[in-house]
Every structure is written in C-alpha cells, then in structure tokens.
Amino acid sequence: MKQTRYVTTPIYYVNDKPHVGHAYTSVAADVLARWWRLQGHEVFFLTGTDEHGQKVEKAARDAGMDPQAFTDQVSQHFRDLTGTLGLWNDDFIRTTEARHKAACSALWEELARRDEIYLGHYEGWYAVRDEAFYGPDELTERDGVKYAPSGAPVEWVREPSYFFRLSKWLPELLRRFDLPFGHPERIDVQPEARRNEVRAFVQQGLKDFADKPEKLDLSISRTSFTWGVKVPGDPAHVMYVWLDALTNYITAAGYPDPKAKRWKFWPADVHFVGKDIVRFHAIYWPAFLMAAGIEPAKRVFAHGWWTIEGQKMSKSLGNVIDPVALVAEYGLDPLRYFLLREVSFGSDGDFSRKALIGRNNSELADALGNLANRTLSLIQKNCEGCLPHKKDPRDTDKLFVDEAQTLPTEVRVRLESQEFHMALDAIMAAVRSANVYITVHAPWALKKTQQEERMAEVLRHLHDALRVFATVLWPFMPTTMDALFDQLGVPADARDLAALATPLPGGIALPPPSPLFRKIEIEAV
Ligand code: MSP
C-alpha cells in the first residue's frame, strides 16, 4: 500500500487580497507535496480561505457588501492564485461551505458530550485584527489605546461565552512536546526556537495560574456579532473563529465520517504556518483534538516573515507585493525558486527585486541553464542529436557521477525536515560541480582531437546528471523542469525518483535544445 501524506497551508483571511507572504506558505507546501508525489506517495495537499469572524465581517461592511457576497469575491482571488502559483492542491476549502459548518457542529457536539465545554462569562481584552484574546500583562498603552504584542489594538469585551477546558490539556501537551523524535504521540513544533517559545508559554501559564487553572480555559463563542458558525443548541452564540478555522483541516479529510475516503490522511503530517499563528496551531488545535478523542497533527512548522526591501510590509507604507504581478514580471519558476532559496525556512528574510534577479541570473540562467544548453547543444552538433550510450565511469569521472547519484538522498533528508534552503544548497553545489566537470573535460575539444568516444562518455555523464537535477528540482520549478525533461528525452512516465534507477537507452533522438531561463536586466527594474 502507498504511504499517505497530508500537508496544509493556513487558510487565508478574506479581508484583503493575497500578498507575497501568502504565496510563500503555499509554495512551500506545494514543493513538499510534489516531492512526496515524486516518491510515489499518496498525497493530500489542502489550502483554502478563512471567511468568518469579526475581522471579515468588518471588511465586508467597509466594502459596503453583504458578507457572503464579499467572501465569495475575495475567496476567488485566493483560488485564482493557486493557478498563478502552479499549486497542485487536492482541495480548496472555504469555511462558509456546508461541509465545513457540519464538521464544526459535529466537533462542538463531541466536545460538549465529553464535558470539555461549559457556559460562563467572558470579560477581557480582544484584538479583532488577530482574532485573539490577550491577558492584561501582555498589553502596552499609547495615547489611551491598548495594544497587543502584535501591534493590534484591543477592546474590552464582556459577554456570555462558552469555554473550552484548555487548562486540563496543557500538561498533556507538554508531555507530547517533549517526547523523542519518531514517537507516535510526539507533537513536533518546528523550528526548535518556536517549540521552546510554545513550551515556555504553556509552562508560564501553568505556573501563573497554579491555584486557579480555569483562568487558562479558552473562550470559544461570541454573542456580539453573527458572522460565524452557530453554536449547536444555542444560536445566540457563534463559534470563536479560530475553533471554526482550525477545524478546516479535518473537514477536508471527511470529519465526522470515520468511513470518509480521505480520513486515512489524518493525522496531517505537516501544518505549515507563519510564526504569528503558532500558538493557535501548537496549543489550541492539538488540545481541541485530544479533547475530542482525535489524534493531533504530527508536525507544525512555522516559517518566518518577509520584509520588503528592508521594510515591514504594510498597506500604509504602500509596499504590499502582489504575487500575481511578480509572476508576470519575473516568471513563476524564478519566483518559486527565490522564495525558498533566499532565506532559511523558519527565519525571517528580506524580499528585494535585486536579490531575486541576482539568483535568477547567476544560479538559474548561468549555472543551470547554461550547463543544460551547452551539454545538449554538443549532443545535437557532435552526436547527431542522439543520446550517447551509457558506459562505466572512468576513475576521473567517478567523483562527479557519484555526487549526482547521491543527490536525491541528500535532498530527501533535507525536505523531510522542511529545510528547503539546504536542499537547494545541495542541488546548487552539484550543479557547480557539473560546471567544473564540463570545463575540465572540455567535450567540445575532444571532437577536434579525434577522441569522439571519450567525448560521448563525458556528454552522457553530464546528461545523466542533468536528469537527476531535473528530477530533484521539479517540485520547486515544475514547468521549467518539465521543459528540461522534454529536452533530455525523459518520457513522461520516467520523471520520478524510482525511475532514476533505470538509465535512458542510448541512441534515442533528442530534440534541439532551447534556453530554459532568461536573464533579467537589472536596469529594467
Ligand atoms: N486565517 C488565519 C489562519 C487560519 S489557519 C487555520 C490567518 N490568515 S492570514 O491571511 O492573516 O495569514 C495567513 C498566513 O500568511 C499566516 O501564516 C501568516 O504568517 C502569513 N503571512 C502574513 N504576512 C506575512 C509576511 N510578511 N511574510 C510571510 N508570511 C506572512 O492568519
């Protein structure tokens, strides 16, 4: 049976159009999903939109629209973006869909049945922008307005509310955070720094409220607005938008139907999130699930934030980057490559056009593109356009041939731990070695000195290496690598990791090559 794999992006708020931060998470998830597809796993990749809550309700009101019509419109931008970014997602979920409301109600009822929910009164500070509650000691005050650590203004809220017994699950969470790698019950929060942050947050809470732990319970319903999923049996309340939103990950897997076709994918392998929403995914979400008797996701991976040309991205600065415009300007694959190459996944990074162009020109156009073009042009010109036969490597070829052959294993190790930048580092190191190899063995000169047999060997080794590069780079740049596969004569059913074990037959005709990447002029920007 095939191994099942499940990866998610956060579902995006539809209060505004997509920006490059959204594109980032989505591309990362797509690369991992495609990598698993290359390995022959059965993959479920989910993305979608988060459409309830006060923040979205307010955005609809500001636009003078009914919330449903408004969310239909903005959600469509996110759906269109999956096409623009070349995502191969298996589903696109909207929290306003009937299947999702049904899943939320079922989860609520299950929690209620298990006595994990009780009715009380909420009184405290709430930030609509973050859709989050804050404690008084977390706030700062400026000009009479109080702010959350995220910079969002908070308001005092007092209303009847249902509570979730979060306090009861915190010790169990700590136990699971601390289980060794590979333990089936471990909740793996990555990177390490985020895991420590989440643990410290839970520990501090447990310490501060040792004698009144119920203070740590979570308010999970609101009565002051209506744009949400109604609480079963008490329609004056709508569910807290984070309980609603997080549930999307099981809705799409078919919850509450245990016989659903997709339930086999749960628990998810990785939830990709930005660093600002780790708390929700690493504390609330696993607690809700454990309380309902459902296994939590195996890993939460939090990536960093992008600044734009050194500045925070914000509407007021007018520097919000539209990913659709970026793709139109630089092409999709250079953008996908840049996003995962430029910064180590998990750290913050700066988006600059100069850096994107630099990566495109030196690594894609020069190093990889020229290597492919030189090799394939020489095969066209000097081997009558036919792939040379494979021969055992000579001693002087061995190091190079081995480096290319072991590359997929190295990439696998890096991608299994979501170190996209390290995977690309290893691939680019191998591409550089191939450039050294072609320069040192100068196949163009061998023809002139009547060493045609040797020339053919060298070109074949290079061709084999290019096939490996196309395979391991396909998840990152699927369109361009499919073009490279075409030029290399790799048939459609041999473009995966297992197929690398079977060499292409010598003698097959190769099409004339054409450039894979174009150089971008810095002046043009
Ligand atoms: N709706 C919630 C998520 C619910 S998941 C059950 C949400 N939506 S969001 O649209 O505000 O943000 C989605 C993601 O975009 C978050 O992971 C956030 O970290 C990410 N980013 C927002 N700005 C970003 C950057 N400047 N850089 C990188 N990622 C950024 O939160």
Residues whose N, C-alpha, C, O or C-beta is under 5 A from the ligand:
A	BS01	MSP	P10 I11 Y12 Y13 G21 H22 D50 A245 L246 V273 G274 K275 D276 I277 G304 W305 W306 M313
